[in-house]
């Protein structure tokens, strides 16, 4: 994984915590977004732990740049604020979840493992709280685009997006909708393509903005 933070002490602490696990390898570090993008291309990490507030290129811009790369890594955003608008924007830009810097070492390790395993929705309750807060207080063109995107989905696809936004796993959604887990995965892949989304966090944001789920 790649650590991106403009505080070298924070990077050192995170590196010590993560490297102590035996199954997580820190392959490189970067002091800001400008350094992060080429290092992702150079080292091809599975996960990038990205600070949101940095000098020069911030975590939001860097997240958008990293997730636009071919075969991008999962991006886990680091923040000291659980209701930071930059975090919401980073999730919209393709980050797989967010993590508070004051989290315990075990929480940080667990978060990296969850994201590395492909579970895009990290800490569903907290992430949904964040998304719901900002969708409820924003009046942006994104809502209009989301409602237009809703028209491209079938009724079944809308049900699946709603279930994703409520924190359901593929297996849980399958049980709820009487579908196999493989069928749910196929539907989600098609939904990603229709909505130009890359992960479940973006589907959750879409669900709130389109009115499928109430903030």
Secondary structure, DSSP 8 states (H G I E B T S, - for coil): -EEE-S-HHHHHHHHHHHHTTSS----EEESSHHHHHHHHHHH--SEEEEESS-SSS-HHHHHHHHHTSTT--EEEEEES-TT-HHHHHHHHTT--EEEETTS-HHHHHHHHHHHHTT---SSHHHHHHHHHHHHHH---HHHHHHHHHHTTS-HHHHHHHHHHHTT--HHHHHHHHT--HHHHHHHHHHHHHHHT--SHHHHHHHHHHHTSS--
